[in-house]
Amino acid sequence: MEPDVETLEAVGCGCGTRDRKAVGVDPEIKDSNLKRLRRIEGQVRGLQKMVEDDRYCPDILTQISSVQEALRAVGRELMRNHLKHCATQAIRSGDGEAAEATYDELIEMIYRHSR
């Protein structure tokens, strides 16, 4: 069963759809994540320049740590949204198969994100 557009807009992603493509994403969440990712993109370009310019290794490593933390922050935001809306909806749906699949997905997602 496909959720309606109103549900998708409230949820903020399209995890409940069969094709698993995000639809009806909350524009504020999307904009926030895109701004963060653009900033990260700029940081990575800065890292490339630091390497090209033979900058001091500890300075480069500090910037790498900064990029990694920024990516983790985007991941946490996406995970929070997924848990709060998509996973909760699937688990509460009363569909045992969907709930089990969601639990499996969550375990794998948490494992991958916590590495």
TITORNU-897019 format. One record per atom (N, C-alpha, C): residue number from 1; residue in three letters; atom name; x, y, z. Coordinates in pm, 1 decimal. Layout:
residues N
+-----+------+------+----------+----------+----------+
: seq : type : atom :       c1 :       c2 :       c3 :
+-----+------+------+----------+----------+----------+
: NUM :  ALA :   CA :        X :        Y :        Z :
...
+-----+------+------+----------+----------+----------+
//
This chain:
residues 115
+-----+------+------+----------+----------+----------+
: seq : type : atom :       c1 :       c2 :       c3 :
+-----+------+------+----------+----------+----------+
:   1 :  MET :    N :     83.7 :   -118.0 :      0.0 :
:   1 :  MET :   CA :      0.0 :      0.0 :      0.0 :
:   1 :  MET :    C :     88.3 :    124.4 :      0.0 :
:   2 :  GLU :    N :     69.3 :    213.2 :    -97.7 :
:   2 :  GLU :   CA :    145.3 :    336.6 :   -109.3 :
:   2 :  GLU :    C :     86.1 :    442.6 :    -16.8 :
:   3 :  PRO :    N :    170.4 :    513.3 :     60.4 :
:   3 :  PRO :   CA :    117.7 :    623.3 :    140.0 :
:   3 :  PRO :    C :     75.8 :    738.2 :     49.0 :
:   4 :  ASP :    N :    -21.2 :    818.3 :     92.5 :
:   4 :  ASP :   CA :    -62.9 :    931.8 :     11.7 :
:   4 :  ASP :    C :     37.1 :   1046.8 :     25.7 :
:   5 :  VAL :    N :     23.4 :   1146.6 :    -60.6 :
:   5 :  VAL :   CA :    117.5 :   1258.8 :    -63.1 :
:   5 :  VAL :    C :    117.6 :   1332.0 :     70.3 :
:   6 :  GLU :    N :      0.4 :   1347.3 :    132.4 :
:   6 :  GLU :   CA :     -7.4 :   1415.8 :    261.8 :
:   6 :  GLU :    C :     76.9 :   1343.0 :    366.1 :
:   7 :  THR :    N :     69.4 :   1210.8 :    367.4 :
:   7 :  THR :   CA :    149.7 :   1131.7 :    460.7 :
:   7 :  THR :    C :    297.8 :   1150.8 :    431.7 :
:   8 :  LEU :    N :    334.3 :   1147.0 :    304.8 :
:   8 :  LEU :   CA :    474.7 :   1163.7 :    267.8 :
:   8 :  LEU :    C :    526.4 :   1300.4 :    308.9 :
:   9 :  GLU :    N :    444.8 :   1403.7 :    291.9 :
:   9 :  GLU :   CA :    488.3 :   1537.2 :    331.2 :
:   9 :  GLU :    C :    506.9 :   1545.5 :    482.0 :
:  10 :  ALA :    N :    419.6 :   1480.2 :    556.6 :
:  10 :  ALA :   CA :    432.3 :   1481.2 :    702.6 :
:  10 :  ALA :    C :    553.6 :   1401.6 :    747.2 :
:  11 :  VAL :    N :    580.2 :   1293.4 :    678.2 :
:  11 :  VAL :   CA :    690.6 :   1205.1 :    714.9 :
:  11 :  VAL :    C :    824.7 :   1266.8 :    677.3 :
:  12 :  GLY :    N :    832.3 :   1329.4 :    563.6 :
:  12 :  GLY :   CA :    955.9 :   1394.5 :    523.8 :
:  12 :  GLY :    C :   1045.2 :   1310.7 :    435.0 :
:  13 :  CYS :    N :   1002.1 :   1192.8 :    398.5 :
:  13 :  CYS :   CA :   1078.8 :   1113.3 :    302.5 :
:  13 :  CYS :    C :    986.7 :   1010.1 :    239.6 :
:  14 :  GLY :    N :   1038.1 :    936.5 :    146.6 :
:  14 :  GLY :   CA :    955.6 :    841.7 :     73.7 :
:  14 :  GLY :    C :    987.7 :    697.9 :    104.0 :
:  15 :  CYS :    N :   1032.5 :    671.1 :    225.3 :
:  15 :  CYS :   CA :   1074.6 :    535.4 :    260.1 :
:  15 :  CYS :    C :    961.5 :    434.2 :    251.7 :
:  16 :  GLY :    N :    838.7 :    481.3 :    261.3 :
:  16 :  GLY :   CA :    726.7 :    388.5 :    255.9 :
:  16 :  GLY :    C :    683.6 :    352.5 :    115.7 :
:  17 :  THR :    N :    749.6 :    405.7 :     15.0 :
:  17 :  THR :   CA :    710.4 :    375.6 :   -121.5 :
:  17 :  THR :    C :    785.9 :    254.4 :   -172.6 :
:  18 :  ARG :    N :    726.4 :    187.9 :   -269.1 :
:  18 :  ARG :   CA :    787.8 :     64.6 :   -320.6 :
:  18 :  ARG :    C :    921.4 :     90.2 :   -389.0 :
:  19 :  ASP :    N :    931.3 :    203.2 :   -461.1 :
:  19 :  ASP :   CA :   1057.5 :    228.2 :   -532.3 :
:  19 :  ASP :    C :   1164.1 :    290.1 :   -442.6 :
:  20 :  ARG :    N :   1129.8 :    316.2 :   -317.3 :
:  20 :  ARG :   CA :   1221.5 :    362.8 :   -213.8 :
:  20 :  ARG :    C :   1292.4 :    492.1 :   -251.8 :
:  21 :  LYS :    N :   1228.3 :    573.0 :   -334.5 :
:  21 :  LYS :   CA :   1283.0 :    703.4 :   -369.1 :
:  21 :  LYS :    C :   1213.9 :    807.4 :   -282.0 :
:  22 :  ALA :    N :   1292.3 :    898.3 :   -227.3 :
:  22 :  ALA :   CA :   1235.1 :   1001.6 :   -141.4 :
:  22 :  ALA :    C :   1144.8 :   1092.9 :   -223.0 :
:  23 :  VAL :    N :   1020.9 :   1102.5 :   -181.1 :
:  23 :  VAL :   CA :    924.7 :   1194.8 :   -241.9 :
:  23 :  VAL :    C :    854.8 :   1268.6 :   -129.3 :
:  24 :  GLY :    N :    808.2 :   1387.4 :   -155.7 :
:  24 :  GLY :   CA :    740.2 :   1463.9 :    -52.8 :
:  24 :  GLY :    C :    832.0 :   1504.1 :     61.0 :
:  25 :  VAL :    N :    959.4 :   1526.4 :     31.1 :
:  25 :  VAL :   CA :   1056.7 :   1560.3 :    134.8 :
:  25 :  VAL :    C :   1029.1 :   1701.3 :    186.5 :
:  26 :  ASP :    N :   1035.9 :   1719.1 :    317.3 :
:  26 :  ASP :   CA :   1020.1 :   1850.0 :    379.6 :
:  26 :  ASP :    C :   1128.4 :   1942.1 :    323.8 :
:  27 :  PRO :    N :   1090.2 :   2051.6 :    259.3 :
:  27 :  PRO :   CA :   1189.9 :   2139.7 :    196.6 :
:  27 :  PRO :    C :   1295.0 :   2193.0 :    294.2 :
:  28 :  GLU :    N :   1257.4 :   2218.1 :    419.4 :
:  28 :  GLU :   CA :   1354.7 :   2269.6 :    516.3 :
:  28 :  GLU :    C :   1461.5 :   2165.7 :    549.1 :
:  29 :  ILE :    N :   1419.5 :   2040.4 :    566.2 :
:  29 :  ILE :   CA :   1515.0 :   1932.6 :    594.2 :
:  29 :  ILE :    C :   1607.5 :   1913.0 :    474.4 :
:  30 :  LYS :    N :   1547.6 :   1910.3 :    355.9 :
:  30 :  LYS :   CA :   1626.7 :   1891.3 :    234.6 :
:  30 :  LYS :    C :   1726.6 :   2005.5 :    217.3 :
:  31 :  ASP :    N :   1680.6 :   2129.6 :    232.9 :
:  31 :  ASP :   CA :   1769.8 :   2244.9 :    218.7 :
:  31 :  ASP :    C :   1883.5 :   2240.7 :    320.2 :
:  32 :  SER :    N :   1851.2 :   2206.3 :    443.6 :
:  32 :  SER :   CA :   1953.3 :   2198.6 :    548.2 :
:  32 :  SER :    C :   2059.9 :   2095.5 :    513.1 :
:  33 :  ASN :    N :   2015.5 :   1978.0 :    470.3 :
:  33 :  ASN :   CA :   2111.6 :   1873.1 :    434.0 :
:  33 :  ASN :    C :   2193.6 :   1912.5 :    311.6 :
:  34 :  LEU :    N :   2129.4 :   1975.2 :    213.3 :
:  34 :  LEU :   CA :   2203.3 :   2017.4 :     94.4 :
:  34 :  LEU :    C :   2306.4 :   2124.9 :    128.3 :
:  35 :  LYS :    N :   2271.7 :   2218.2 :    216.3 :
:  35 :  LYS :   CA :   2368.5 :   2320.8 :    258.1 :
:  35 :  LYS :    C :   2487.8 :   2256.6 :    327.5 :
:  36 :  ARG :    N :   2460.2 :   2162.6 :    414.5 :
:  36 :  ARG :   CA :   2569.2 :   2092.8 :    483.4 :
:  36 :  ARG :    C :   2658.0 :   2019.4 :    384.0 :
:  37 :  LEU :    N :   2595.0 :   1950.6 :    288.4 :
:  37 :  LEU :   CA :   2672.5 :   1874.1 :    190.7 :
:  37 :  LEU :    C :   2754.5 :   1965.7 :     99.6 :
:  38 :  ARG :    N :   2700.6 :   2081.4 :     65.3 :
:  38 :  ARG :   CA :   2778.6 :   2176.6 :    -15.8 :
:  38 :  ARG :    C :   2899.1 :   2228.9 :     62.6 :
:  39 :  ARG :    N :   2878.1 :   2254.1 :    191.1 :
:  39 :  ARG :   CA :   2989.0 :   2298.9 :    276.2 :
:  39 :  ARG :    C :   3096.3 :   2189.9 :    282.0 :
:  40 :  ILE :    N :   3052.4 :   2064.9 :    295.8 :
:  40 :  ILE :   CA :   3145.9 :   1951.6 :    299.1 :
:  40 :  ILE :    C :   3220.5 :   1942.2 :    166.5 :
:  41 :  GLU :    N :   3147.9 :   1961.7 :     57.0 :
:  41 :  GLU :   CA :   3211.2 :   1958.9 :    -75.4 :
:  41 :  GLU :    C :   3322.6 :   2063.8 :    -83.0 :
:  42 :  GLY :    N :   3296.1 :   2182.0 :    -30.4 :
:  42 :  GLY :   CA :   3398.2 :   2287.0 :    -27.4 :
:  42 :  GLY :    C :   3516.8 :   2248.2 :     59.5 :
:  43 :  GLN :    N :   3488.2 :   2183.3 :    172.7 :
:  43 :  GLN :   CA :   3596.7 :   2138.5 :    260.4 :
:  43 :  GLN :    C :   3684.1 :   2035.6 :    189.0 :
:  44 :  VAL :    N :   3621.6 :   1946.1 :    113.0 :
:  44 :  VAL :   CA :   3698.1 :   1843.0 :     41.4 :
:  44 :  VAL :    C :   3784.3 :   1908.5 :    -66.7 :
:  45 :  ARG :    N :   3728.5 :   2007.6 :   -136.0 :
:  45 :  ARG :   CA :   3810.7 :   2079.7 :   -234.5 :
:  45 :  ARG :    C :   3928.7 :   2148.1 :   -165.6 :
:  46 :  GLY :    N :   3904.0 :   2202.3 :    -46.8 :
:  46 :  GLY :   CA :   4012.1 :   2262.9 :     30.5 :
:  46 :  GLY :    C :   4118.7 :   2161.2 :     67.4 :
:  47 :  LEU :    N :   4075.1 :   2040.5 :    101.2 :
:  47 :  LEU :   CA :   4170.2 :   1932.7 :    131.9 :
:  47 :  LEU :    C :   4256.2 :   1899.4 :     10.4 :
:  48 :  GLN :    N :   4193.2 :   1893.1 :   -106.3 :
:  48 :  GLN :   CA :   4269.2 :   1864.8 :   -228.1 :
:  48 :  GLN :    C :   4377.2 :   1970.7 :   -248.9 :
:  49 :  LYS :    N :   4340.6 :   2096.3 :   -228.7 :
:  49 :  LYS :   CA :   4437.6 :   2205.3 :   -245.3 :
:  49 :  LYS :    C :   4548.9 :   2195.0 :   -141.7 :
:  50 :  MET :    N :   4513.1 :   2159.3 :    -18.6 :
:  50 :  MET :   CA :   4615.0 :   2143.5 :     86.0 :
:  50 :  MET :    C :   4716.6 :   2036.9 :     46.5 :
:  51 :  VAL :    N :   4668.8 :   1926.8 :     -9.0 :
:  51 :  VAL :   CA :   4759.2 :   1818.9 :    -52.0 :
:  51 :  VAL :    C :   4844.4 :   1866.9 :   -169.2 :
:  52 :  GLU :    N :   4779.8 :   1932.9 :   -267.0 :
:  52 :  GLU :   CA :   4854.4 :   1984.9 :   -381.7 :
:  52 :  GLU :    C :   4964.0 :   2082.2 :   -338.2 :
:  53 :  ASP :    N :   4934.5 :   2161.0 :   -235.3 :
:  53 :  ASP :   CA :   5028.8 :   2262.9 :   -187.3 :
:  53 :  ASP :    C :   5127.9 :   2209.5 :    -84.1 :
:  54 :  ASP :    N :   5127.7 :   2077.4 :    -64.0 :
:  54 :  ASP :   CA :   5219.0 :   2014.3 :     32.3 :
:  54 :  ASP :    C :   5209.2 :   2076.5 :    171.6 :
:  55 :  ARG :    N :   5086.3 :   2098.7 :    215.6 :
:  55 :  ARG :   CA :   5064.8 :   2156.6 :    348.5 :
:  55 :  ARG :    C :   5105.7 :   2057.8 :    456.3 :
:  56 :  TYR :    N :   5124.3 :   2107.2 :    574.9 :
:  56 :  TYR :   CA :   5167.3 :   2030.6 :    691.1 :
:  56 :  TYR :    C :   5065.1 :   1919.7 :    720.6 :
:  57 :  CYS :    N :   5113.7 :   1795.7 :    728.2 :
:  57 :  CYS :   CA :   5026.0 :   1678.2 :    742.8 :
:  57 :  CYS :    C :   4926.4 :   1688.6 :    859.0 :
:  58 :  PRO :    N :   4968.2 :   1730.8 :    979.3 :
:  58 :  PRO :   CA :   4869.9 :   1742.3 :   1088.0 :
:  58 :  PRO :    C :   4756.2 :   1840.1 :   1056.2 :
:  59 :  ASP :    N :   4785.0 :   1945.1 :    978.8 :
:  59 :  ASP :   CA :   4678.8 :   2038.1 :    939.6 :
:  59 :  ASP :    C :   4578.7 :   1969.7 :    846.1 :
:  60 :  ILE :    N :   4630.5 :   1890.3 :    754.0 :
:  60 :  ILE :   CA :   4543.4 :   1816.2 :    662.0 :
:  60 :  ILE :    C :   4459.0 :   1715.9 :    740.1 :
:  61 :  LEU :    N :   4521.9 :   1645.5 :    831.9 :
:  61 :  LEU :   CA :   4449.2 :   1546.0 :    911.4 :
:  61 :  LEU :    C :   4340.0 :   1610.6 :    996.7 :
:  62 :  THR :    N :   4366.3 :   1729.5 :   1046.7 :
:  62 :  THR :   CA :   4264.3 :   1802.3 :   1123.0 :
:  62 :  THR :    C :   4143.8 :   1832.9 :   1034.4 :
:  63 :  GLN :    N :   4170.2 :   1875.2 :    912.3 :
:  63 :  GLN :   CA :   4060.8 :   1904.7 :    819.8 :
:  63 :  GLN :    C :   3985.1 :   1777.9 :    779.7 :
:  64 :  ILE :    N :   4056.1 :   1667.6 :    765.1 :
:  64 :  ILE :   CA :   3990.5 :   1540.0 :    734.3 :
:  64 :  ILE :    C :   3895.3 :   1502.8 :    846.9 :
:  65 :  SER :    N :   3939.2 :   1520.1 :    970.4 :
:  65 :  SER :   CA :   3852.2 :   1490.9 :   1085.4 :
:  65 :  SER :    C :   3727.8 :   1578.7 :   1083.5 :
:  66 :  SER :    N :   3745.1 :   1702.3 :   1045.1 :
:  66 :  SER :   CA :   3632.8 :   1795.0 :   1037.3 :
:  66 :  SER :    C :   3530.9 :   1749.8 :    932.4 :
:  67 :  VAL :    N :   3579.7 :   1707.4 :    816.9 :
:  67 :  VAL :   CA :   3491.2 :   1657.8 :    710.6 :
:  67 :  VAL :    C :   3418.3 :   1532.0 :    756.5 :
:  68 :  GLN :    N :   3490.1 :   1441.2 :    819.6 :
:  68 :  GLN :   CA :   3427.3 :   1317.7 :    867.5 :
:  68 :  GLN :    C :   3316.0 :   1348.1 :    967.3 :
:  69 :  GLU :    N :   3339.1 :   1440.0 :   1058.7 :
:  69 :  GLU :   CA :   3236.3 :   1474.9 :   1157.7 :
:  69 :  GLU :    C :   3117.0 :   1541.7 :   1090.7 :
:  70 :  ALA :    N :   3142.5 :   1625.8 :    991.8 :
:  70 :  ALA :   CA :   3033.0 :   1690.5 :    919.7 :
:  70 :  ALA :    C :   2946.6 :   1586.9 :    847.3 :
:  71 :  LEU :    N :   3009.6 :   1487.3 :    786.6 :
:  71 :  LEU :   CA :   2933.9 :   1379.7 :    721.2 :
:  71 :  LEU :    C :   2855.2 :   1298.5 :    823.3 :
:  72 :  ARG :    N :   2916.2 :   1271.8 :    938.2 :
:  72 :  ARG :   CA :   2843.6 :   1199.3 :   1043.7 :
:  72 :  ARG :    C :   2720.8 :   1278.4 :   1088.2 :
:  73 :  ALA :    N :   2732.7 :   1410.7 :   1095.0 :
:  73 :  ALA :   CA :   2619.4 :   1493.9 :   1136.0 :
:  73 :  ALA :    C :   2504.6 :   1483.7 :   1035.7 :
:  74 :  VAL :    N :   2535.2 :   1483.7 :    906.8 :
:  74 :  VAL :   CA :   2431.1 :   1465.6 :    805.1 :
:  74 :  VAL :    C :   2369.0 :   1327.1 :    820.2 :
:  75 :  GLY :    N :   2452.1 :   1226.7 :    840.5 :
:  75 :  GLY :   CA :   2402.0 :   1090.1 :    859.7 :
:  75 :  GLY :    C :   2311.4 :   1078.9 :    980.7 :
:  76 :  ARG :    N :   2349.7 :   1144.6 :   1090.1 :
:  76 :  ARG :   CA :   2265.5 :   1141.7 :   1210.9 :
:  76 :  ARG :    C :   2129.6 :   1205.3 :   1184.1 :
:  77 :  GLU :    N :   2129.1 :   1315.1 :   1111.0 :
:  77 :  GLU :   CA :   2002.6 :   1382.9 :   1080.3 :
:  77 :  GLU :    C :   1912.9 :   1293.9 :    993.9 :
:  78 :  LEU :    N :   1972.3 :   1231.0 :    894.9 :
:  78 :  LEU :   CA :   1895.1 :   1140.2 :    809.6 :
:  78 :  LEU :    C :   1844.7 :   1020.1 :    888.7 :
:  79 :  MET :    N :   1929.2 :    966.1 :    975.4 :
:  79 :  MET :   CA :   1888.3 :    851.6 :   1056.5 :
:  79 :  MET :    C :   1776.4 :    891.2 :   1152.3 :
:  80 :  ARG :    N :   1789.2 :   1008.4 :   1214.9 :
:  80 :  ARG :   CA :   1686.5 :   1055.4 :   1307.5 :
:  80 :  ARG :    C :   1551.8 :   1065.8 :   1236.7 :
:  81 :  ASN :    N :   1552.0 :   1125.1 :   1118.0 :
:  81 :  ASN :   CA :   1428.9 :   1138.7 :   1041.5 :
:  81 :  ASN :    C :   1371.7 :   1002.0 :   1005.5 :
:  82 :  HIS :    N :   1458.6 :    911.5 :    963.2 :
:  82 :  HIS :   CA :   1413.1 :    777.9 :    924.2 :
:  82 :  HIS :    C :   1352.1 :    704.4 :   1043.5 :
:  83 :  LEU :    N :   1418.0 :    711.9 :   1157.8 :
:  83 :  LEU :   CA :   1366.4 :    644.8 :   1277.8 :
:  83 :  LEU :    C :   1236.1 :    707.7 :   1325.0 :
:  84 :  LYS :    N :   1232.7 :    839.3 :   1326.5 :
:  84 :  LYS :   CA :   1116.4 :    911.1 :   1379.8 :
:  84 :  LYS :    C :    992.0 :    890.3 :   1294.6 :
:  85 :  HIS :    N :   1010.2 :    881.9 :   1165.0 :
:  85 :  HIS :   CA :    894.6 :    876.7 :   1076.6 :
:  85 :  HIS :    C :    877.7 :    741.0 :   1008.5 :
:  86 :  CYS :    N :    971.7 :    707.5 :    923.5 :
:  86 :  CYS :   CA :    956.7 :    590.1 :    836.9 :
:  86 :  CYS :    C :    953.7 :    459.8 :    915.4 :
:  87 :  ALA :    N :   1052.9 :    440.6 :   1000.3 :
:  87 :  ALA :   CA :   1060.3 :    315.3 :   1075.9 :
:  87 :  ALA :    C :    943.6 :    304.4 :   1172.5 :
:  88 :  THR :    N :    910.7 :    413.3 :   1239.6 :
:  88 :  THR :   CA :    799.0 :    411.7 :   1334.3 :
:  88 :  THR :    C :    669.5 :    376.1 :   1263.2 :
:  89 :  GLN :    N :    647.9 :    434.6 :   1146.4 :
:  89 :  GLN :   CA :    526.5 :    405.4 :   1069.7 :
:  89 :  GLN :    C :    521.3 :    257.6 :   1031.0 :
:  90 :  ALA :    N :    631.7 :    202.5 :    984.9 :
:  90 :  ALA :   CA :    633.7 :     62.0 :    943.4 :
:  90 :  ALA :    C :    609.0 :    -30.7 :   1061.5 :
:  91 :  ILE :    N :    668.4 :      0.8 :   1175.2 :
:  91 :  ILE :   CA :    654.1 :    -85.4 :   1292.8 :
:  91 :  ILE :    C :    512.5 :    -78.5 :   1348.5 :
:  92 :  ARG :    N :    452.5 :     39.6 :   1345.8 :
:  92 :  ARG :   CA :    316.4 :     56.5 :   1398.6 :
:  92 :  ARG :    C :    207.8 :     15.5 :   1300.0 :
:  93 :  SER :    N :    244.3 :    -16.3 :   1178.3 :
:  93 :  SER :   CA :    146.1 :    -44.2 :   1073.4 :
:  93 :  SER :    C :     62.9 :   -169.1 :   1099.0 :
:  94 :  GLY :    N :    110.8 :   -256.3 :   1185.5 :
:  94 :  GLY :   CA :     39.7 :   -381.7 :   1208.0 :
:  94 :  GLY :    C :     78.2 :   -489.6 :   1107.8 :
:  95 :  ASP :    N :    162.4 :   -456.4 :   1014.2 :
:  95 :  ASP :   CA :    209.5 :   -552.1 :    913.9 :
:  95 :  ASP :    C :    337.5 :   -615.7 :    967.8 :
:  96 :  GLY :    N :    325.6 :   -738.7 :   1016.5 :
:  96 :  GLY :   CA :    439.1 :   -807.4 :   1077.4 :
:  96 :  GLY :    C :    558.3 :   -820.9 :    985.1 :
:  97 :  GLU :    N :    531.9 :   -847.6 :    858.1 :
:  97 :  GLU :   CA :    640.6 :   -862.9 :    760.6 :
:  97 :  GLU :    C :    714.5 :   -730.0 :    741.1 :
:  98 :  ALA :    N :    638.8 :   -621.2 :    730.6 :
:  98 :  ALA :   CA :    700.8 :   -489.0 :    714.2 :
:  98 :  ALA :    C :    779.8 :   -451.6 :    839.3 :
:  99 :  ALA :    N :    724.6 :   -483.1 :    956.4 :
:  99 :  ALA :   CA :    794.3 :   -452.2 :   1081.9 :
:  99 :  ALA :    C :    924.8 :   -529.8 :   1091.2 :
: 100 :  GLU :    N :    921.0 :   -657.6 :   1057.8 :
: 100 :  GLU :   CA :   1042.3 :   -739.6 :   1062.8 :
: 100 :  GLU :    C :   1147.3 :   -688.6 :    965.3 :
: 101 :  ALA :    N :   1104.0 :   -653.9 :    844.4 :
: 101 :  ALA :   CA :   1197.5 :   -600.0 :    745.1 :
: 101 :  ALA :    C :   1257.7 :   -468.6 :    794.6 :
: 102 :  THR :    N :   1176.3 :   -388.4 :    862.0 :
: 102 :  THR :   CA :   1224.6 :   -261.4 :    915.9 :
: 102 :  THR :    C :   1326.4 :   -284.1 :   1026.1 :
: 103 :  TYR :    N :   1299.2 :   -378.3 :   1115.3 :
: 103 :  TYR :   CA :   1396.6 :   -409.8 :   1220.7 :
: 103 :  TYR :    C :   1529.8 :   -452.6 :   1159.6 :
: 104 :  ASP :    N :   1524.3 :   -540.4 :   1060.0 :
: 104 :  ASP :   CA :   1647.6 :   -585.5 :    994.2 :
: 104 :  ASP :    C :   1721.0 :   -467.9 :    930.2 :
: 105 :  GLU :    N :   1644.7 :   -383.1 :    863.1 :
: 105 :  GLU :   CA :   1703.9 :   -265.9 :    798.9 :
: 105 :  GLU :    C :   1768.8 :   -174.0 :    902.5 :
: 106 :  LEU :    N :   1700.7 :   -153.0 :   1015.7 :
: 106 :  LEU :   CA :   1754.2 :    -65.8 :   1120.6 :
: 106 :  LEU :    C :   1883.9 :   -120.8 :   1178.6 :
: 107 :  ILE :    N :   1887.0 :   -249.6 :   1202.5 :
: 107 :  ILE :   CA :   2008.6 :   -310.9 :   1256.3 :
: 107 :  ILE :    C :   2125.0 :   -289.6 :   1160.0 :
: 108 :  GLU :    N :   2101.7 :   -314.8 :   1032.8 :
: 108 :  GLU :   CA :   2206.8 :   -296.1 :    932.2 :
: 108 :  GLU :    C :   2246.4 :   -148.8 :    921.2 :
: 109 :  MET :    N :   2147.9 :    -59.9 :    923.6 :
: 109 :  MET :   CA :   2173.9 :     83.2 :    912.4 :
: 109 :  MET :    C :   2256.9 :    132.8 :   1030.9 :
: 110 :  ILE :    N :   2220.6 :     92.5 :   1150.4 :
: 110 :  ILE :   CA :   2294.4 :    134.4 :   1269.8 :
: 110 :  ILE :    C :   2435.9 :     77.7 :   1267.4 :
: 111 :  TYR :    N :   2449.0 :    -47.3 :   1225.3 :
: 111 :  TYR :   CA :   2582.1 :   -107.8 :   1216.1 :
: 111 :  TYR :    C :   2670.2 :    -28.1 :   1119.5 :
: 112 :  ARG :    N :   2617.4 :      1.6 :   1001.2 :
: 112 :  ARG :   CA :   2695.9 :     74.5 :    901.4 :
: 112 :  ARG :    C :   2730.2 :    215.5 :    948.2 :
: 113 :  HIS :    N :   2634.7 :    281.1 :   1012.2 :
: 113 :  HIS :   CA :   2655.4 :    420.2 :   1052.7 :
: 113 :  HIS :    C :   2749.2 :    431.7 :   1173.1 :
: 114 :  SER :    N :   2756.8 :    329.2 :   1253.4 :
: 114 :  SER :   CA :   2837.8 :    338.1 :   1375.6 :
: 114 :  SER :    C :   2983.2 :    298.1 :   1354.8 :
: 115 :  ARG :    N :   3020.8 :    256.9 :   1236.1 :
: 115 :  ARG :   CA :   3160.2 :    219.3 :   1211.4 :
: 115 :  ARG :    C :   3250.9 :    337.2 :   1212.2 :
+-----+------+------+----------+----------+----------+
//
